[in-house]
């Protein structure tokens, strides 16, 4: 609960209860959430377990996942925006799938599927690119690759269409049978869910906690360390400034990219040396802007009489409420469950 020394206008957008939770509880919760998320054992499916053990393992985890997504939707956060963030990880997912694929399979434990021969696939891709590169946009090529070279052979092999000998290059001589273990596929899915949950927790914390709340919360959580002469004020202001600078640098990076592209910068060039040069043309302005912002912020803090280690007044005074205790008990219950 927040008791403010100044009267504050109500913000209609802040309808979620997460805005009113004590910032110290939020910081404890985000640490506990990371422990819970990383406690998901990706090798669980390789063990012999009964239905009850699977229910005890996944039940609380599924409940926690649904609660996180409900809170995210309740904040009116765009799901499309979240999916765009996740889409940047598609290369790692495809790469992990490729590493787990094998040419030899074990009965009952593998998923088998047919794909065209590597040489036929590369030849077809080269011909398709040079013939149709002016017709189709670049973004459609991954989709066409999945349809023609992975999905079609898979469907044709399962429907036994090659036995009709009516479709060219649909023959056992032109295809390769690949195997993927079910446990490996489930491991990849669980790792992807881990990343998704981490992004969700960070988004919830970032959307509902301000720069000053992070600073105040860290001071409350780390207050016992002050007796050990730990530089608490310096550490808390440093961490809170990091959280404040992340969205600022992202916005400035977008502005610089748009400005550089309007001047003719090609970010999608295939030349490695040009890519390095273009990266430097983005990094140098970002560093300059971050230093300028730091100097402006330091001057503003000095002008307001801010001195590290000295006693200062607080705009908000936090008190524990029933809602905070209930939230803390719930999080600690899941945290204790993650050790078993």
Secondary structure as a PSIPRED ss2 file (coil, helix, strand):
# PSIPRED VFORMAT (PSIPRED V4.0)

   1 X C   1.000  0.000  0.000
   2 X E   0.000  0.000  1.000
   3 X E   0.000  0.000  1.000
   4 X E   0.000  0.000  1.000
   5 X C   1.000  0.000  0.000
   6 X C   1.000  0.000  0.000
   7 X C   1.000  0.000  0.000
   8 X C   1.000  0.000  0.000
   9 X C   1.000  0.000  0.000
  10 X C   1.000  0.000  0.000
  11 X C   1.000  0.000  0.000
  12 X C   1.000  0.000  0.000
  13 X C   1.000  0.000  0.000
  14 X C   1.000  0.000  0.000
  15 X C   1.000  0.000  0.000
  16 X C   1.000  0.000  0.000
  17 X H   0.000  1.000  0.000
  18 X H   0.000  1.000  0.000
  19 X H   0.000  1.000  0.000
  20 X H   0.000  1.000  0.000
  21 X C   1.000  0.000  0.000
  22 X C   1.000  0.000  0.000
  23 X H   0.000  1.000  0.000
  24 X H   0.000  1.000  0.000
  25 X H   0.000  1.000  0.000
  26 X H   0.000  1.000  0.000
  27 X H   0.000  1.000  0.000
  28 X H   0.000  1.000  0.000
  29 X H   0.000  1.000  0.000
  30 X H   0.000  1.000  0.000
  31 X H   0.000  1.000  0.000
  32 X H   0.000  1.000  0.000
  33 X H   0.000  1.000  0.000
  34 X H   0.000  1.000  0.000
  35 X H   0.000  1.000  0.000
  36 X H   0.000  1.000  0.000
  37 X H   0.000  1.000  0.000
  38 X H   0.000  1.000  0.000
  39 X C   1.000  0.000  0.000
  40 X C   1.000  0.000  0.000
  41 X C   1.000  0.000  0.000
  42 X C   1.000  0.000  0.000
  43 X C   1.000  0.000  0.000
  44 X H   0.000  1.000  0.000
  45 X H   0.000  1.000  0.000
  46 X H   0.000  1.000  0.000
  47 X C   1.000  0.000  0.000
  48 X C   1.000  0.000  0.000
  49 X C   1.000  0.000  0.000
  50 X C   1.000  0.000  0.000
  51 X H   0.000  1.000  0.000
  52 X H   0.000  1.000  0.000
  53 X H   0.000  1.000  0.000
  54 X H   0.000  1.000  0.000
  55 X H   0.000  1.000  0.000
  56 X H   0.000  1.000  0.000
  57 X H   0.000  1.000  0.000
  58 X H   0.000  1.000  0.000
  59 X H   0.000  1.000  0.000
  60 X H   0.000  1.000  0.000
  61 X H   0.000  1.000  0.000
  62 X H   0.000  1.000  0.000
  63 X H   0.000  1.000  0.000
  64 X H   0.000  1.000  0.000
  65 X H   0.000  1.000  0.000
  66 X H   0.000  1.000  0.000
  67 X H   0.000  1.000  0.000
  68 X H   0.000  1.000  0.000
  69 X H   0.000  1.000  0.000
  70 X H   0.000  1.000  0.000
  71 X H   0.000  1.000  0.000
  72 X H   0.000  1.000  0.000
  73 X H   0.000  1.000  0.000
  74 X H   0.000  1.000  0.000
  75 X C   1.000  0.000  0.000
  76 X C   1.000  0.000  0.000
  77 X C   1.000  0.000  0.000
  78 X C   1.000  0.000  0.000
  79 X H   0.000  1.000  0.000
  80 X H   0.000  1.000  0.000
  81 X H   0.000  1.000  0.000
  82 X H   0.000  1.000  0.000
  83 X H   0.000  1.000  0.000
  84 X H   0.000  1.000  0.000
  85 X H   0.000  1.000  0.000
  86 X H   0.000  1.000  0.000
  87 X H   0.000  1.000  0.000
  88 X C   1.000  0.000  0.000
  89 X C   1.000  0.000  0.000
  90 X H   0.000  1.000  0.000
  91 X H   0.000  1.000  0.000
  92 X H   0.000  1.000  0.000
  93 X H   0.000  1.000  0.000
  94 X H   0.000  1.000  0.000
  95 X H   0.000  1.000  0.000
  96 X H   0.000  1.000  0.000
  97 X H   0.000  1.000  0.000
  98 X H   0.000  1.000  0.000
  99 X H   0.000  1.000  0.000
 100 X H   0.000  1.000  0.000
 101 X C   1.000  0.000  0.000
 102 X E   0.000  0.000  1.000
 103 X C   1.000  0.000  0.000
 104 X C   1.000  0.000  0.000
 105 X C   1.000  0.000  0.000
 106 X C   1.000  0.000  0.000
 107 X C   1.000  0.000  0.000
 108 X C   1.000  0.000  0.000
 109 X C   1.000  0.000  0.000
 110 X E   0.000  0.000  1.000
 111 X E   0.000  0.000  1.000
 112 X E   0.000  0.000  1.000
 113 X E   0.000  0.000  1.000
 114 X E   0.000  0.000  1.000
 115 X E   0.000  0.000  1.000
 116 X E   0.000  0.000  1.000
 117 X C   1.000  0.000  0.000
 118 X H   0.000  1.000  0.000
 119 X H   0.000  1.000  0.000
 120 X H   0.000  1.000  0.000
 121 X H   0.000  1.000  0.000
 122 X H   0.000  1.000  0.000
 123 X H   0.000  1.000  0.000
 124 X H   0.000  1.000  0.000
 125 X H   0.000  1.000  0.000
 126 X H   0.000  1.000  0.000
 127 X H   0.000  1.000  0.000
 128 X H   0.000  1.000  0.000
 129 X H   0.000  1.000  0.000
 130 X H   0.000  1.000  0.000
 131 X H   0.000  1.000  0.000
 132 X H   0.000  1.000  0.000
 133 X C   1.000  0.000  0.000
 134 X C   1.000  0.000  0.000
 135 X C   1.000  0.000  0.000
 136 X C   1.000  0.000  0.000
 137 X C   1.000  0.000  0.000
 138 X H   0.000  1.000  0.000
 139 X H   0.000  1.000  0.000
 140 X H   0.000  1.000  0.000
 141 X H   0.000  1.000  0.000
 142 X H   0.000  1.000  0.000
 143 X H   0.000  1.000  0.000
 144 X H   0.000  1.000  0.000
 145 X H   0.000  1.000  0.000
 146 X H   0.000  1.000  0.000
 147 X H   0.000  1.000  0.000
 148 X H   0.000  1.000  0.000
 149 X H   0.000  1.000  0.000
 150 X H   0.000  1.000  0.000
 151 X H   0.000  1.000  0.000
 152 X H   0.000  1.000  0.000
 153 X H   0.000  1.000  0.000
 154 X H   0.000  1.000  0.000
 155 X H   0.000  1.000  0.000
 156 X H   0.000  1.000  0.000
 157 X H   0.000  1.000  0.000
 158 X H   0.000  1.000  0.000
 159 X H   0.000  1.000  0.000
 160 X C   1.000  0.000  0.000
 161 X H   0.000  1.000  0.000
 162 X H   0.000  1.000  0.000
 163 X H   0.000  1.000  0.000
 164 X H   0.000  1.000  0.000
 165 X C   1.000  0.000  0.000
 166 X C   1.000  0.000  0.000
 167 X C   1.000  0.000  0.000
 168 X C   1.000  0.000  0.000
 169 X C   1.000  0.000  0.000
 170 X C   1.000  0.000  0.000
 171 X C   1.000  0.000  0.000
 172 X C   1.000  0.000  0.000
 173 X C   1.000  0.000  0.000
 174 X C   1.000  0.000  0.000
 175 X E   0.000  0.000  1.000
 176 X E   0.000  0.000  1.000
 177 X E   0.000  0.000  1.000
 178 X E   0.000  0.000  1.000
 179 X E   0.000  0.000  1.000
 180 X E   0.000  0.000  1.000
 181 X E   0.000  0.000  1.000
 182 X H   0.000  1.000  0.000
 183 X H   0.000  1.000  0.000
 184 X H   0.000  1.000  0.000
 185 X H   0.000  1.000  0.000
 186 X H   0.000  1.000  0.000
 187 X H   0.000  1.000  0.000
 188 X H   0.000  1.000  0.000
 189 X H   0.000  1.000  0.000
 190 X H   0.000  1.000  0.000
 191 X H   0.000  1.000  0.000
 192 X H   0.000  1.000  0.000
 193 X H   0.000  1.000  0.000
 194 X H   0.000  1.000  0.000
 195 X H   0.000  1.000  0.000
 196 X H   0.000  1.000  0.000
 197 X H   0.000  1.000  0.000
 198 X H   0.000  1.000  0.000
 199 X H   0.000  1.000  0.000
 200 X H   0.000  1.000  0.000
 201 X H   0.000  1.000  0.000
 202 X H   0.000  1.000  0.000
 203 X H   0.000  1.000  0.000
 204 X H   0.000  1.000  0.000
 205 X H   0.000  1.000  0.000
 206 X H   0.000  1.000  0.000
 207 X H   0.000  1.000  0.000
 208 X H   0.000  1.000  0.000
 209 X C   1.000  0.000  0.000
 210 X C   1.000  0.000  0.000
 211 X H   0.000  1.000  0.000
 212 X H   0.000  1.000  0.000
 213 X H   0.000  1.000  0.000
 214 X H   0.000  1.000  0.000
 215 X H   0.000  1.000  0.000
 216 X H   0.000  1.000  0.000
 217 X H   0.000  1.000  0.000
 218 X H   0.000  1.000  0.000
 219 X H   0.000  1.000  0.000
 220 X H   0.000  1.000  0.000
 221 X H   0.000  1.000  0.000
 222 X C   1.000  0.000  0.000
 223 X H   0.000  1.000  0.000
 224 X H   0.000  1.000  0.000
 225 X H   0.000  1.000  0.000
 226 X H   0.000  1.000  0.000
 227 X H   0.000  1.000  0.000
 228 X H   0.000  1.000  0.000
 229 X C   1.000  0.000  0.000
 230 X C   1.000  0.000  0.000
 231 X C   1.000  0.000  0.000
 232 X H   0.000  1.000  0.000
 233 X H   0.000  1.000  0.000
 234 X H   0.000  1.000  0.000
 235 X H   0.000  1.000  0.000
 236 X H   0.000  1.000  0.000
 237 X H   0.000  1.000  0.000
 238 X H   0.000  1.000  0.000
 239 X H   0.000  1.000  0.000
 240 X H   0.000  1.000  0.000
 241 X H   0.000  1.000  0.000
 242 X H   0.000  1.000  0.000
 243 X H   0.000  1.000  0.000
 244 X H   0.000  1.000  0.000
 245 X H   0.000  1.000  0.000
 246 X H   0.000  1.000  0.000
 247 X H   0.000  1.000  0.000
 248 X H   0.000  1.000  0.000
 249 X H   0.000  1.000  0.000
 250 X H   0.000  1.000  0.000
 251 X H   0.000  1.000  0.000
 252 X H   0.000  1.000  0.000
 253 X H   0.000  1.000  0.000
 254 X H   0.000  1.000  0.000
 255 X H   0.000  1.000  0.000
 256 X H   0.000  1.000  0.000
 257 X H   0.000  1.000  0.000
 258 X H   0.000  1.000  0.000
 259 X H   0.000  1.000  0.000
 260 X H   0.000  1.000  0.000
 261 X H   0.000  1.000  0.000
 262 X H   0.000  1.000  0.000
 263 X C   1.000  0.000  0.000
 264 X C   1.000  0.000  0.000
 265 X C   1.000  0.000  0.000
 266 X C   1.000  0.000  0.000
 267 X C   1.000  0.000  0.000
 268 X C   1.000  0.000  0.000
 269 X C   1.000  0.000  0.000
 270 X C   1.000  0.000  0.000
 271 X C   1.000  0.000  0.000
 272 X H   0.000  1.000  0.000
 273 X H   0.000  1.000  0.000
 274 X H   0.000  1.000  0.000
 275 X H   0.000  1.000  0.000
 276 X H   0.000  1.000  0.000
 277 X H   0.000  1.000  0.000
 278 X H   0.000  1.000  0.000
 279 X H   0.000  1.000  0.000
 280 X H   0.000  1.000  0.000
 281 X H   0.000  1.000  0.000
 282 X H   0.000  1.000  0.000
 283 X H   0.000  1.000  0.000
 284 X H   0.000  1.000  0.000
 285 X H   0.000  1.000  0.000
 286 X H   0.000  1.000  0.000
 287 X H   0.000  1.000  0.000
 288 X H   0.000  1.000  0.000
 289 X H   0.000  1.000  0.000
 290 X H   0.000  1.000  0.000
 291 X H   0.000  1.000  0.000
 292 X H   0.000  1.000  0.000
 293 X H   0.000  1.000  0.000
 294 X H   0.000  1.000  0.000
 295 X H   0.000  1.000  0.000
 296 X H   0.000  1.000  0.000
 297 X H   0.000  1.000  0.000
 298 X H   0.000  1.000  0.000
 299 X H   0.000  1.000  0.000
 300 X H   0.000  1.000  0.000
 301 X H   0.000  1.000  0.000
 302 X H   0.000  1.000  0.000
 303 X H   0.000  1.000  0.000
 304 X C   1.000  0.000  0.000
 305 X C   1.000  0.000  0.000
 306 X C   1.000  0.000  0.000
 307 X C   1.000  0.000  0.000
 308 X C   1.000  0.000  0.000
 309 X C   1.000  0.000  0.000
 310 X C   1.000  0.000  0.000
 311 X C   1.000  0.000  0.000
 312 X C   1.000  0.000  0.000
 313 X C   1.000  0.000  0.000
 314 X C   1.000  0.000  0.000
 315 X C   1.000  0.000  0.000
 316 X E   0.000  0.000  1.000
 317 X E   0.000  0.000  1.000
 318 X E   0.000  0.000  1.000
 319 X C   1.000  0.000  0.000
 320 X C   1.000  0.000  0.000
 321 X C   1.000  0.000  0.000
 322 X H   0.000  1.000  0.000
 323 X H   0.000  1.000  0.000
 324 X H   0.000  1.000  0.000
 325 X H   0.000  1.000  0.000
 326 X H   0.000  1.000  0.000
 327 X H   0.000  1.000  0.000
 328 X H   0.000  1.000  0.000
 329 X H   0.000  1.000  0.000
 330 X H   0.000  1.000  0.000
 331 X H   0.000  1.000  0.000
 332 X H   0.000  1.000  0.000
 333 X H   0.000  1.000  0.000
 334 X H   0.000  1.000  0.000
 335 X H   0.000  1.000  0.000
 336 X H   0.000  1.000  0.000
 337 X H   0.000  1.000  0.000
 338 X C   1.000  0.000  0.000
 339 X C   1.000  0.000  0.000
 340 X C   1.000  0.000  0.000
